[in-house]
């Protein structure tokens, strides 16, 4: 839940998407159902399966971010992922230095998803980044923020 909420919150806010009342009601119903299973979740302790490793689909997505083809260079995507996931609680090493305009977007998405503005996008476009590359940066930063938070949560639960 932590990963999905963190990711979707950042994607929706970065693209200034609106949620309709019907969509909000559907989401509220889903969260009610999930909330009812919290006690079973605590008893089953599923987080113990993920201590020290990621579920296979998340690991595959992370590899795609780090090594896959894209309009944003793989080295830059890796640096965005390391910087944002590390700042979000994940255990990361590796280069995290980013161009100023990319760092501004990544850091804002990490700390305050609502804070992404048209100025962030305009600065990236002025620096020569294509819309496709900017989308990839937003996706990577959103995924990394969610992943770092999930890793932190799993680590905390595993200590219980």
N, CA, C and O of each residue as an XYZ file, in Angstrom:
640
protein
N       0.820     -1.189      0.000
C       0.000      0.000      0.000
C       0.866      1.255      0.000
O       0.580      2.223     -0.705
N       1.906      1.224      0.784
C       2.802      2.382      0.890
C       3.391      2.709     -0.479
O       3.398      3.868     -0.895
N       3.881      1.695     -1.174
C       4.508      1.897     -2.470
C       3.495      2.444     -3.466
O       3.772      3.433     -4.145
N       2.334      1.823     -3.566
C       1.337      2.246     -4.549
C       0.862      3.664     -4.270
O       0.765      4.475     -5.191
N       0.565      3.973     -3.018
C       0.096      5.314     -2.685
C       1.168      6.353     -2.989
O       0.876      7.379     -3.604
N       2.393      6.103     -2.571
C       3.475      7.067     -2.799
C       3.690      7.305     -4.292
O       3.868      8.442     -4.728
N       3.672      6.231     -5.065
C       3.883      6.353     -6.514
C       2.744      7.134     -7.167
O       2.986      8.112     -7.874
N       1.505      6.706     -6.932
C       0.373      7.340     -7.594
C       0.223      8.800     -7.161
O      -0.097      9.658     -7.983
N       0.448      9.081     -5.903
C       0.366     10.452     -5.413
C       1.322     11.349     -6.188
O       0.950     12.456     -6.577
N       2.524     10.896     -6.414
C       3.512     11.704     -7.110
C       3.199     11.844     -8.593
O       3.360     12.929     -9.152
N       2.762     10.785     -9.236
C       2.426     10.868    -10.656
C       1.237     11.807    -10.873
O       1.269     12.657    -11.762
N       0.205     11.653    -10.070
C      -0.981     12.509    -10.211
C      -0.619     13.967     -9.951
O      -1.016     14.845    -10.717
N       0.125     14.235     -8.890
C       0.475     15.612     -8.567
C       1.427     16.225     -9.594
O       1.283     17.394     -9.951
N       2.390     15.450    -10.065
C       3.348     15.986    -11.029
C       2.674     16.371    -12.336
O       3.088     17.326    -12.993
N       1.638     15.633    -12.716
C       0.936     15.926    -13.959
C      -0.336     16.739    -13.738
O      -1.114     16.942    -14.670
N      -0.551     17.207    -12.504
C      -1.709     18.041    -12.152
C      -3.021     17.404    -12.605
O      -3.906     18.090    -13.117
N      -3.140     16.094    -12.416
C      -4.367     15.385    -12.787
C      -5.409     15.558    -11.690
O      -5.076     15.621    -10.506
N      -6.646     15.633    -12.087
C      -7.741     15.744    -11.130
C      -8.397     14.383    -10.952
O      -8.473     13.594    -11.894
N      -8.866     14.115     -9.756
C      -9.593     12.883     -9.463
C     -11.066     13.252     -9.349
O     -11.446     14.152     -8.599
N     -11.884     12.535    -10.111
C     -13.314     12.822    -10.082
C     -13.915     12.329     -8.771
O     -13.316     11.486     -8.104
N     -15.091     12.837     -8.385
C     -15.751     12.333     -7.173
C     -16.012     10.823     -7.236
O     -15.897     10.132     -6.223
N     -16.360     10.311     -8.417
C     -16.603      8.869     -8.556
C     -15.312      8.076     -8.332
O     -15.327      7.027     -7.686
N     -14.192      8.583     -8.869
C     -12.912      7.907     -8.667
C     -12.509      7.948     -7.193
O     -11.990      6.965     -6.662
N     -12.745      9.077     -6.536
C     -12.424      9.202     -5.112
C     -13.255      8.213     -4.295
O     -12.746      7.602     -3.355
N     -14.514      8.057     -4.645
C     -15.387      7.114     -3.936
C     -14.916      5.670     -4.131
O     -14.916      4.880     -3.187
N     -14.519      5.335     -5.347
C     -14.000      3.988     -5.629
C     -12.737      3.733     -4.815
O     -12.584      2.667     -4.219
N     -11.838      4.706     -4.790
C     -10.606      4.566     -4.020
C     -10.910      4.412     -2.531
O     -10.291      3.591     -1.855
N     -11.851      5.191     -2.020
C     -12.215      5.087     -0.606
C     -12.731      3.685     -0.289
O     -12.413      3.131      0.763
N     -13.520      3.112     -1.189
C     -14.008      1.745     -0.990
C     -12.886      0.730     -0.979
O     -12.890     -0.202     -0.174
N     -11.917      0.910     -1.877
C     -10.771     -0.003     -1.917
C      -9.966      0.094     -0.627
O      -9.563     -0.925     -0.067
N      -9.732      1.307     -0.155
C      -8.961      1.483      1.075
C      -9.698      0.914      2.284
O      -9.067      0.383      3.199
N     -11.029      1.020      2.297
C     -11.816      0.408      3.378
C     -11.610     -1.104      3.397
O     -11.422     -1.699      4.459
N     -11.647     -1.721      2.215
C     -11.453     -3.178      2.133
C     -10.056     -3.569      2.605
O      -9.888     -4.524      3.363
N      -9.066     -2.822      2.150
C      -7.685     -3.109      2.559
C      -7.535     -2.922      4.062
O      -6.909     -3.739      4.737
N      -8.109     -1.845      4.582
C      -8.017     -1.562      6.014
C      -8.569     -2.676      6.867
O      -8.061     -2.929      7.959
N      -9.605     -3.353      6.388
C     -10.196     -4.460      7.142
C      -9.262     -5.651      7.276
O      -9.461     -6.499      8.147
N      -8.253     -5.724      6.430
C      -7.325     -6.855      6.475
C      -6.035     -6.557      7.201
O      -5.111     -7.370      7.169
N      -5.946     -5.416      7.854
C      -4.703     -5.009      8.513
C      -4.298     -6.008      9.592
O      -3.122     -6.355      9.704
N      -5.253     -6.469     10.378
C      -4.905     -7.406     11.456
C      -4.369     -8.725     10.898
O      -3.401     -9.277     11.421
N      -4.996     -9.224      9.841
C      -4.485    -10.461      9.201
C      -3.089    -10.219      8.631
O      -2.228    -11.097      8.680
N      -2.876     -9.031      8.098
C      -1.574     -8.666      7.552
C      -0.513     -8.690      8.645
O       0.581     -9.217      8.447
N      -0.843     -8.117      9.796
C       0.108     -8.092     10.914
C       0.442     -9.506     11.384
O       1.595     -9.806     11.695
N      -0.569    -10.371     11.435
C      -0.351    -11.744     11.897
C       0.509    -12.537     10.919
O       1.359    -13.324     11.334
N       0.290    -12.330      9.622
C       1.015    -13.100      8.611
C       2.456    -12.635      8.436
O       3.310    -13.405      7.995
N       2.729    -11.371      8.783
C       4.069    -10.783      8.659
C       4.697    -11.012      7.270
O       5.813    -11.524      7.178
N       3.985    -10.635      6.185
C       4.516    -10.900      4.846
C       5.785    -10.130      4.526
O       6.532    -10.511      3.625
N       6.035     -9.047      5.260
C       7.226     -8.248      4.988
C       8.504     -9.034      5.198
O       9.542     -8.663      4.650
N       8.464    -10.112      5.975
C       9.678    -10.878      6.228
C      10.209    -11.521      4.949
O      11.392    -11.852      4.866
N       9.343    -11.698      3.953
C       9.800    -12.278      2.680
C      10.674    -11.310      1.900
O      11.451    -11.736      1.046
N      10.561    -10.009      2.178
C      11.226     -9.017      1.364
C      12.432     -8.370      2.030
O      13.063     -7.499      1.431
N      12.762     -8.764      3.224
C      13.904     -8.160      3.906
C      15.168     -8.496      3.111
O      15.491     -9.663      2.892
N      15.867     -7.458      2.690
C      17.114     -7.647      1.965
C      16.953     -7.890      0.479
O      17.953     -7.995     -0.232
N      15.722     -7.982     -0.016
C      15.520     -8.160     -1.457
C      14.147     -7.621     -1.839
O      13.251     -7.489     -1.004
N      14.014     -7.321     -3.103
C      12.751     -6.785     -3.594
C      11.913     -7.891     -4.226
O      12.467     -8.875     -4.717
N      10.593     -7.750     -4.222
C       9.764     -8.672     -4.992
C      10.194     -8.628     -6.464
O      10.615     -7.582     -6.957
N      10.089     -9.745     -7.150
C      10.582     -9.868     -8.527
C      10.059     -8.779     -9.471
O      10.856     -8.227    -10.230
N       8.762     -8.440     -9.464
C       8.311     -7.394    -10.398
C       8.961     -6.032    -10.135
O       9.254     -5.291    -11.073
N       9.185     -5.706     -8.869
C       9.829     -4.433     -8.547
C      11.303     -4.458     -8.934
O      11.839     -3.457     -9.410
N      11.956     -5.596     -8.733
C      13.358     -5.728     -9.132
C      13.493     -5.599    -10.642
O      14.430     -4.966    -11.128
N      12.559     -6.196    -11.394
C      12.591     -6.103    -12.859
C      12.406     -4.652    -13.307
O      13.094     -4.193    -14.219
N      11.491     -3.938    -12.675
C      11.271     -2.533    -13.029
C      12.494     -1.696    -12.696
O      12.864     -0.805    -13.459
N      13.116     -1.973    -11.573
C      14.324     -1.254    -11.183
C      15.450     -1.486    -12.195
O      16.171     -0.551    -12.544
N      15.597     -2.703    -12.656
C      16.618     -3.005    -13.671
C      16.320     -2.269    -14.979
O      17.236     -1.782    -15.642
N      15.040     -2.188    -15.348
C      14.646     -1.464    -16.558
C      14.997      0.017    -16.419
O      15.491      0.635    -17.362
N      14.741      0.572    -15.252
C      15.089      1.977    -15.007
C      16.588      2.168    -15.131
O      17.040      3.127    -15.757
N      17.352      1.283    -14.552
C      18.807      1.447    -14.509
C      19.491      1.153    -15.836
O      20.519      1.757    -16.143
N      18.939      0.232    -16.630
C      19.657     -0.217    -17.827
C      18.854     -0.164    -19.117
O      19.422     -0.360    -20.191
N      17.561      0.094    -19.050
C      16.715      0.049    -20.238
C      16.924      1.236    -21.162
O      17.598      2.209    -20.824
N      16.330      1.124    -22.329
C      16.359      2.191    -23.322
C      15.419      3.313    -22.886
O      14.451      3.072    -22.165
N      15.701      4.515    -23.318
C      14.816      5.622    -23.010
C      15.350      6.925    -23.569
O      16.472      6.991    -24.070
N      14.531      7.959    -23.476
C      14.950      9.285    -23.919
C      15.845      9.950    -22.880
O      16.679     10.791    -23.217
N      15.672      9.578    -21.639
C      16.524     10.047    -20.551
C      17.664      9.027    -20.418
O      17.388      7.832    -20.313
N      18.916      9.451    -20.418
C      20.033      8.497    -20.340
C      19.945      7.597    -19.098
O      19.537      8.038    -18.024
N      20.334      6.341    -19.270
C      20.263      5.362    -18.177
C      21.066      5.819    -16.963
O      20.646      5.597    -15.827
N      22.217      6.454    -17.188
C      23.041      6.917    -16.063
C      22.291      7.966    -15.239
O      22.375      7.983    -14.011
N      21.563      8.832    -15.930
C      20.804      9.864    -15.230
C      19.615      9.246    -14.498
O      19.320      9.629    -13.366
N      18.932      8.296    -15.133
C      17.824      7.614    -14.460
C      18.327      6.910    -13.203
O      17.671      6.953    -12.162
N      19.482      6.265    -13.296
C      20.061      5.579    -12.128
C      20.391      6.557    -11.012
O      20.162      6.266     -9.838
N      20.931      7.717    -11.377
C      21.273      8.718    -10.368
C      20.012      9.288     -9.711
O      19.994      9.517     -8.501
N      18.959      9.516    -10.502
C      17.688      9.988     -9.941
C      17.155      8.941     -8.969
O      16.745      9.274     -7.856
N      17.158      7.684     -9.383
C      16.647      6.595     -8.528
C      17.436      6.517     -7.229
O      16.845      6.417     -6.154
N      18.766      6.562     -7.312
C      19.595      6.452     -6.109
C      19.355      7.640     -5.172
O      19.226      7.461     -3.961
N      19.295      8.830     -5.724
C      19.105     10.030     -4.902
C      17.748     10.017     -4.202
O      17.669     10.233     -2.992
N      16.681      9.765     -4.962
C      15.336      9.847     -4.403
C      15.032      8.663     -3.491
O      14.470      8.850     -2.412
N      15.394      7.449     -3.903
C      15.137      6.291     -3.042
C      15.923      6.409     -1.741
O      15.406      6.087     -0.672
N      17.166      6.868     -1.827
C      17.964      7.060     -0.623
C      17.365      8.102      0.306
O      17.314      7.905      1.520
N      16.913      9.212     -0.266
C      16.296     10.263      0.542
C      14.951      9.835      1.113
O      14.476     10.408      2.093
N      14.340      8.830      0.499
C      13.028      8.332      0.951
C      13.138      7.180      1.939
O      12.124      6.625      2.362
N      14.361      6.817      2.310
C      14.535      5.783      3.318
C      15.155      4.499      2.832
O      15.450      3.615      3.637
N      15.364      4.369      1.522
C      15.988      3.163      0.979
C      17.489      3.177      1.200
O      18.083      4.229      1.433
N      18.087      2.023      1.128
C      19.529      1.882      1.318
C      20.184      1.930     -0.063
O      20.116      0.958     -0.815
N      20.809      3.043     -0.395
C      21.383      3.231     -1.718
C      22.825      3.674     -1.635
O      23.250      4.349     -0.698
N      23.565      3.265     -2.660
C      24.912      3.787     -2.862
C      25.013      4.125     -4.342
O      24.159      3.738     -5.140
N      26.039      4.831     -4.688
C      26.214      5.197     -6.085
C      26.061      6.690     -6.270
O      25.693      7.413     -5.344
N      26.350      7.142     -7.475
C      26.313      8.580     -7.731
C      24.885      9.122     -7.666
O      23.949      8.515     -8.186
N      24.742     10.276     -7.015
C      23.434     10.921     -6.912
C      23.472     12.367     -7.390
O      22.485     13.092     -7.265
N      24.609     12.786     -7.937
C      24.724     14.151     -8.448
C      23.877     14.282     -9.711
O      23.913     13.425    -10.595
N      23.116     15.372     -9.776
C      22.227     15.611    -10.912
C      22.400     17.045    -11.393
O      22.795     17.916    -10.619
N      22.102     17.297    -12.678
C      22.049     18.689    -13.121
C      21.042     19.449    -12.256
O      20.066     18.867    -11.783
N      21.273     20.724    -12.054
C      20.440     21.519    -11.137
C      18.949     21.409    -11.423
O      18.156     21.226    -10.499
N      18.557     21.519    -12.691
C      17.129     21.500    -13.022
C      16.512     20.121    -12.784
O      15.336     20.021    -12.436
N      17.294     19.064    -12.968
C      16.813     17.707    -12.706
C      16.733     17.479    -11.196
O      15.777     16.883    -10.702
N      17.736     17.954    -10.475
C      17.741     17.824     -9.016
C      16.542     18.537     -8.404
O      15.933     18.031     -7.461
N      16.202     19.703     -8.933
C      15.054     20.451     -8.403
C      13.770     19.653     -8.556
O      12.963     19.599     -7.628
N      13.571     19.035     -9.707
C      12.381     18.209     -9.929
C      12.403     16.977     -9.041
O      11.413     16.681     -8.373
N      13.507     16.261     -9.024
C      13.611     15.022     -8.252
C      13.427     15.271     -6.762
O      12.697     14.541     -6.091
N      14.083     16.293     -6.251
C      13.981     16.591     -4.820
C      12.573     17.029     -4.435
O      12.089     16.695     -3.354
N      11.922     17.770     -5.313
C      10.552     18.195     -5.033
C       9.617     16.996     -5.041
O       8.779     16.861     -4.150
N       9.749     16.119     -6.038
C       8.907     14.927     -6.075
C       9.137     14.045     -4.857
O       8.202     13.412     -4.365
N      10.341     13.998     -4.377
C      10.663     13.190     -3.203
C      10.012     13.750     -1.945
O       9.398     13.012     -1.175
N      10.148     15.045     -1.742
C       9.723     15.648     -0.481
C       8.290     16.157     -0.477
O       7.613     16.101      0.550
N       7.827     16.648     -1.610
C       6.518     17.313     -1.648
C       5.940     17.190     -3.047
O       6.131     18.076     -3.881
N       5.241     16.105     -3.306
C       4.720     15.855     -4.646
C       3.837     16.991     -5.143
O       3.793     17.257     -6.344
N       3.134     17.662     -4.241
C       2.269     18.782     -4.627
C       3.086     19.985     -5.084
O       2.547     20.899     -5.707
N       4.362     19.991     -4.785
C       5.190     21.153     -5.074
C       5.711     21.247     -6.492
O       6.335     22.247     -6.845
N       5.474     20.232     -7.326
C       5.934     20.295     -8.712
C       5.112     21.357     -9.444
O       3.881     21.346     -9.411
N       5.818     22.264    -10.100
C       5.141     23.366    -10.785
C       5.518     23.392    -12.264
O       6.400     22.663    -12.717
N       4.828     24.246    -12.990
C       5.162     24.447    -14.400
C       6.598     24.954    -14.548
O       7.246     24.699    -15.563
N       7.088     25.663    -13.548
C       8.461     26.181    -13.607
C       9.475     25.035    -13.649
O      10.486     25.135    -14.344
N       9.220     23.963    -12.922
C      10.119     22.805    -12.980
C      10.219     22.284    -14.413
O      11.310     22.036    -14.926
N       9.063     22.125    -15.041
C       9.022     21.584    -16.406
C       9.657     22.572    -17.382
O      10.416     22.171    -18.265
N       9.351     23.860    -17.227
C       9.927     24.878    -18.108
C      11.452     24.907    -17.998
O      12.145     25.036    -19.007
N      11.971     24.788    -16.787
C      13.433     24.770    -16.600
C      14.065     23.574    -17.299
O      15.135     23.693    -17.895
N      13.407     22.426    -17.226
C      13.928     21.229    -17.901
C      13.887     21.399    -19.419
O      14.825     21.014    -20.117
N      12.810     21.973    -19.919
C      12.707     22.200    -21.369
C      13.760     23.205    -21.833
O      14.375     23.018    -22.883
N      13.969     24.267    -21.056
C      15.009     25.252    -21.397
C      16.389     24.610    -21.426
O      17.248     25.013    -22.210
N      16.601     23.624    -20.585
C      17.892     22.935    -20.539
C      18.036     21.922    -21.679
O      19.080     21.287    -21.827
N      16.966     21.776    -22.489
C      17.071     20.914    -23.665
C      16.464     19.529    -23.523
O      16.621     18.695    -24.415
N      15.779     19.268    -22.430
C      15.183     17.946    -22.244
C      13.863     17.846    -22.994
O      13.057     18.776    -22.975
N      13.648     16.716    -23.651
C      12.401     16.485    -24.376
C      11.274     16.151    -23.396
O      11.528     15.806    -22.242
N      10.044     16.254    -23.858
C       8.905     15.896    -23.009
C       8.972     14.433    -22.594
O       8.600     14.093    -21.471
N       9.442     13.566    -23.484
C       9.566     12.144    -23.165
C      10.591     11.920    -22.056
O      10.364     11.122    -21.147
N      11.715     12.623    -22.134
C      12.741     12.497    -21.097
C      12.229     13.030    -19.765
O      12.504     12.451    -18.714
N      11.483     14.134    -19.805
C      10.923     14.696    -18.574
C       9.928     13.725    -17.957
O       9.916     13.538    -16.740
N       9.094     13.107    -18.786
C       8.153     12.099    -18.283
C       8.918     10.966    -17.593
O       8.532     10.518    -16.514
N       9.998     10.509    -18.216
C      10.799      9.433    -17.618
C      11.380      9.871    -16.279
O      11.401      9.090    -15.328
N      11.851     11.116    -16.197
C      12.393     11.623    -14.928
C      11.319     11.607    -13.839
O      11.578     11.204    -12.705
N      10.118     12.048    -14.196
C       9.013     12.058    -13.231
C       8.668     10.636    -12.816
O       8.456     10.364    -11.634
N       8.611      9.735    -13.782
C       8.302      8.342    -13.470
C       9.358      7.746    -12.539
O       9.020      7.127    -11.530
N      10.623      7.929    -12.874
C      11.711      7.355    -12.073
C      11.703      7.932    -10.660
O      11.823      7.188     -9.687
N      11.562      9.246    -10.540
C      11.553      9.860     -9.210
C      10.344      9.386     -8.400
O      10.462      9.140     -7.200
N       9.192      9.258     -9.044
C       7.991      8.787     -8.349
C       8.157      7.343     -7.895
O       7.839      7.003     -6.756
N       8.656      6.496     -8.788
C       8.886      5.087     -8.452
C       9.919      4.972     -7.337
O       9.740      4.195     -6.399
N      10.991      5.738     -7.437
C      12.062      5.675     -6.437
C      11.587      6.147     -5.069
O      11.948      5.557     -4.051
N      10.784      7.200     -5.036
C      10.247      7.678     -3.755
C       9.382      6.604     -3.118
O       9.469      6.356     -1.916
N       8.558      5.976     -3.920
C       7.695      4.906     -3.411
C       8.526      3.712     -2.956
O       8.271      3.139     -1.896
N       9.510      3.342     -3.753
C      10.347      2.192     -3.427
C      11.152      2.432     -2.154
O      11.237      1.549     -1.300
N      11.737      3.608     -2.020
C      12.502      3.933     -0.817
C      11.637      3.883      0.431
O      12.069      3.386      1.472
N      10.413      4.397      0.330
C       9.497      4.362      1.470
C       9.092      2.929      1.809
O       8.995      2.561      2.980
N       8.856      2.128      0.770
C       8.505      0.727      1.026
C       9.672     -0.010      1.698
O       9.475     -0.758      2.656
N      10.873      0.211      1.189
C      12.047     -0.451      1.774
C      12.215     -0.053      3.239
O      12.520     -0.891      4.088
N      12.018      1.209      3.521
C      12.117      1.681      4.907
C      11.051      1.040      5.783
O      11.332      0.599      6.897
N       9.826      0.993      5.271
C       8.732      0.393      6.039
C       8.985     -1.089      6.300
O       8.765     -1.568      7.413
N       9.443     -1.814      5.292
C       9.747     -3.237      5.459
C      10.841     -3.418      6.509
O      10.750     -4.295      7.368
N      11.870     -2.586      6.429
C      12.948     -2.666      7.412
C      12.466     -2.431      8.835
O      12.886     -3.123      9.763
N      11.586     -1.456      9.002
C      11.042     -1.174     10.329
C      10.142     -2.314     10.827
O      10.206     -2.697     11.995
N       9.312     -2.848      9.936
C       8.430     -3.944     10.340
C       9.225     -5.197     10.684
O       8.866     -5.945     11.594
N      10.297     -5.413      9.951
C      11.108     -6.619     10.193
C      11.770     -6.595     11.562
O      12.090     -7.650     12.109
N      11.981     -5.413     12.123
C      12.605     -5.308     13.455
C      11.637     -5.589     14.571
O      12.051     -5.751     15.718
N      10.348     -5.653     14.266
C       9.329     -5.876     15.315
C       9.434     -7.256     15.892
O       8.660     -7.613     16.780
